Amino acid sequence: MKKLIFLLTFLTTLFMAVPSFAYTVQKGDTMSEIAKQNGLSLTELAKANPQVKNLDLIYIGQEIHINKSNTPPQKPSRGKRNEHKISGISQSDFDLLARIVRAEAQSEPFEGKVAVASVVLNRVESPKFPNTIKEVIYQRGQFQPVANGQVNKPADQESIKAAQAALSDMRHIAKGSLFFYNPDIATSRWLDSRETTVVIGQHVFKN
């Protein structure tokens, strides 16, 4: 019994002694600035945060690890980052992203919601589309919920979580897709001829 009490006391002391090495992203932050402020190189910060797949896509409230002593190994990226695109996401852009997810994919599974958010982010990174989340979503004729006003309704919790997932560990679930549609209800068929990347729920995702 004494040994058990000693062990519990030791573990509690050890846990309390471990310092916190996490930084919460604030408005206007970039990974480069976070690295500089904490005496790290951008490479060291990237190694400490393998969950951040794209260093130009971080969002307000995201936890960034700033301890370089025990940084986990990071797999090399297969794709090139587009350096001129997003460096941090404002709260208003994140809210808009979550709202378009709710409007477009409310009845879809969680993975389908994440994929819709990923399509928006893929467009932001693509030279074929505007450079910001707001401009991508409000680009004329692209998203029906913008035309019918559904995008103005508040996002639900699952859509918010899906937007967060698309900005972190599930970033590539849409496999680079730039388009999606429900072929059962679509009135325009021009996407039929484009390459299908993945099908999730009722949505078919296209390049």
C-alpha positions as CSV (number, residue, x, y, z in Angstrom):
1,M,0.0,0.0,0.0
2,K,2.9,2.3,0.9
3,K,4.6,1.5,-2.4
4,L,1.4,2.3,-4.3
5,I,1.0,5.7,-2.5
6,F,4.6,6.5,-3.2
7,L,4.2,5.6,-6.9
8,L,1.1,7.8,-7.2
9,T,2.8,10.7,-5.4
10,F,5.9,10.3,-7.7
11,L,3.8,10.2,-10.9
12,T,1.8,13.3,-9.8
13,T,5.0,15.2,-9.0
14,L,6.5,14.2,-12.3
15,F,3.4,15.3,-14.2
16,M,3.2,18.6,-12.4
17,A,6.9,19.2,-13.1
18,V,6.6,18.8,-16.9
19,P,6.5,22.3,-18.4
20,S,4.0,23.3,-21.1
21,F,5.6,23.8,-24.5
22,A,2.5,24.8,-26.5
23,Y,1.7,28.1,-28.0
24,T,-1.9,29.1,-29.0
25,V,-2.1,30.8,-32.4
26,Q,-3.3,34.4,-32.2
27,K,-4.6,36.7,-35.0
28,G,-1.9,37.6,-37.4
29,D,0.5,34.9,-36.3
30,T,2.7,33.0,-38.8
31,M,4.8,29.9,-38.3
32,S,7.9,31.9,-39.1
33,E,7.1,34.5,-36.5
34,I,6.3,31.9,-33.9
35,A,9.6,30.2,-34.6
36,K,11.5,33.5,-34.3
37,Q,9.8,34.5,-31.0
38,N,10.7,31.1,-29.4
39,G,14.3,30.9,-30.6
40,L,13.6,28.2,-33.2
41,S,14.3,27.8,-36.9
42,L,11.3,27.2,-39.1
43,T,12.6,23.7,-39.8
44,E,12.8,23.0,-36.0
45,L,9.3,24.2,-35.5
46,A,8.0,22.2,-38.4
47,K,9.6,19.0,-37.0
48,A,7.9,19.7,-33.6
49,N,4.6,20.0,-35.3
50,P,4.1,17.2,-37.8
51,Q,0.4,17.7,-37.6
52,V,0.7,21.0,-39.4
53,K,0.9,19.7,-43.0
54,N,1.1,23.1,-44.6
55,L,3.1,25.8,-42.7
56,D,1.1,28.5,-44.4
57,L,-2.2,27.2,-43.1
58,I,-2.6,27.8,-39.4
59,Y,-5.7,29.0,-37.6
60,I,-6.5,31.1,-34.5
61,G,-6.7,28.9,-31.4
62,Q,-4.5,26.1,-32.9
63,E,-1.9,24.6,-30.5
64,I,1.7,24.8,-31.8
65,H,4.4,22.9,-30.0
66,I,7.5,25.0,-29.3
67,N,9.7,22.4,-27.6
68,K,12.6,21.5,-29.8
69,S,14.3,19.0,-27.4
70,N,12.0,16.2,-28.1
71,T,10.8,16.9,-31.6
72,P,9.3,13.9,-33.4
73,P,10.6,13.0,-36.8
74,Q,8.7,14.5,-39.7
75,K,8.1,12.7,-43.0
76,P,9.3,14.7,-45.9
77,S,6.6,16.6,-47.8
78,R,5.8,15.3,-51.2
79,G,4.2,18.5,-52.4
80,K,5.6,22.0,-52.7
81,R,4.1,24.8,-50.6
82,N,2.7,27.8,-52.3
83,E,4.7,30.5,-50.4
84,H,2.5,33.5,-51.5
85,K,-0.7,32.0,-50.1
86,I,-2.3,32.1,-46.6
87,S,0.0,32.8,-43.6
88,G,-2.5,32.3,-40.8
89,I,-6.3,32.4,-41.0
90,S,-8.4,35.1,-39.4
91,Q,-11.3,34.2,-37.1
92,S,-13.7,35.6,-39.7
93,D,-12.3,33.5,-42.5
94,F,-12.4,30.4,-40.3
95,D,-16.0,31.1,-39.4
96,L,-16.8,31.5,-43.1
97,L,-15.1,28.2,-43.9
98,A,-17.1,26.4,-41.2
99,R,-20.3,28.0,-42.4
100,I,-19.8,26.9,-46.0
101,V,-19.1,23.4,-44.7
102,R,-22.4,23.4,-42.8
103,A,-24.3,24.8,-45.8
104,E,-22.8,22.4,-48.4
105,A,-22.4,19.2,-46.3
106,Q,-24.8,19.3,-43.3
107,S,-26.2,15.9,-44.0
108,E,-22.8,14.4,-45.0
109,P,-20.6,12.2,-42.8
110,F,-17.8,14.0,-40.9
111,E,-15.2,13.0,-43.5
112,G,-17.4,14.5,-46.2
113,K,-17.5,17.8,-44.2
114,V,-13.7,17.8,-43.9
115,A,-13.4,17.2,-47.6
116,V,-15.6,20.2,-48.5
117,A,-13.4,22.4,-46.3
118,S,-10.3,20.9,-48.0
119,V,-11.6,21.8,-51.4
120,V,-11.9,25.5,-50.3
121,L,-8.3,25.4,-49.0
122,N,-7.1,23.6,-52.2
123,R,-8.6,26.5,-54.2
124,V,-6.8,29.0,-52.1
125,E,-3.5,27.3,-52.9
126,S,-4.3,26.9,-56.6
127,P,-3.3,29.6,-59.1
128,K,-6.6,29.0,-60.8
129,F,-8.6,30.6,-57.9
130,P,-8.4,33.6,-55.6
131,N,-5.9,33.8,-52.8
132,T,-8.1,34.0,-49.7
133,I,-10.9,31.9,-48.2
134,K,-13.4,34.7,-48.4
135,E,-12.6,35.4,-52.1
136,V,-12.8,31.7,-53.0
137,I,-16.1,31.2,-51.3
138,Y,-17.7,34.4,-52.6
139,Q,-16.3,33.9,-56.1
140,R,-19.3,34.4,-58.4
141,G,-21.2,31.2,-59.4
142,Q,-19.1,28.8,-57.4
143,F,-21.1,27.8,-54.3
144,Q,-24.9,27.6,-54.3
145,P,-25.2,28.4,-50.6
146,V,-23.8,31.8,-51.3
147,A,-26.5,32.5,-53.9
148,N,-29.3,31.3,-51.7
149,G,-28.1,32.8,-48.4
150,Q,-27.5,29.5,-46.6
151,V,-23.9,30.4,-46.0
152,N,-25.0,33.2,-43.7
153,K,-26.4,30.7,-41.1
154,P,-24.2,29.9,-38.1
155,A,-21.9,26.8,-38.3
156,D,-22.7,23.9,-36.1
157,Q,-20.1,22.2,-33.9
158,E,-19.4,19.4,-36.2
159,S,-18.8,21.8,-39.1
160,I,-16.4,23.8,-36.9
161,K,-14.5,20.6,-36.0
162,A,-14.4,19.6,-39.7
163,A,-12.9,23.0,-40.6
164,Q,-10.3,22.5,-37.9
165,A,-9.5,19.0,-39.1
166,A,-9.1,20.2,-42.7
167,L,-6.5,22.7,-41.4
168,S,-4.5,20.0,-39.6
169,D,-4.4,16.2,-39.6
170,M,-7.0,15.6,-42.3
171,R,-5.8,18.3,-44.7
172,H,-5.5,16.0,-47.7
173,I,-8.6,13.9,-47.4
174,A,-10.0,15.4,-50.6
175,K,-6.8,14.4,-52.5
176,G,-6.2,17.7,-54.0
177,S,-9.7,18.1,-55.4
178,L,-10.8,21.5,-56.6
179,F,-14.5,20.6,-57.2
180,F,-17.3,18.5,-55.6
181,Y,-20.9,17.9,-56.4
182,N,-23.8,15.5,-55.8
183,P,-24.5,13.9,-59.2
184,D,-28.0,12.8,-58.1
185,I,-29.3,16.3,-57.7
186,A,-26.8,18.4,-59.9
187,T,-28.5,20.3,-62.6
188,S,-25.3,21.0,-64.4
189,R,-23.3,18.0,-65.7
190,W,-20.0,19.6,-66.7
191,L,-18.2,18.0,-63.8
192,D,-19.1,14.5,-65.1
193,S,-16.2,14.5,-67.5
194,R,-13.5,15.6,-65.0
195,E,-11.3,13.1,-63.1
196,T,-12.8,11.7,-59.9
197,T,-10.4,11.8,-57.0
198,V,-12.6,10.4,-54.2
199,V,-16.2,9.7,-53.3
200,I,-17.4,10.5,-49.8
201,G,-21.0,10.2,-48.8
202,Q,-23.2,11.7,-51.5
203,H,-20.4,14.0,-52.9
204,V,-18.1,13.2,-55.7
205,F,-14.8,15.1,-55.6
206,K,-13.1,16.1,-58.8
207,N,-9.9,17.6,-60.1
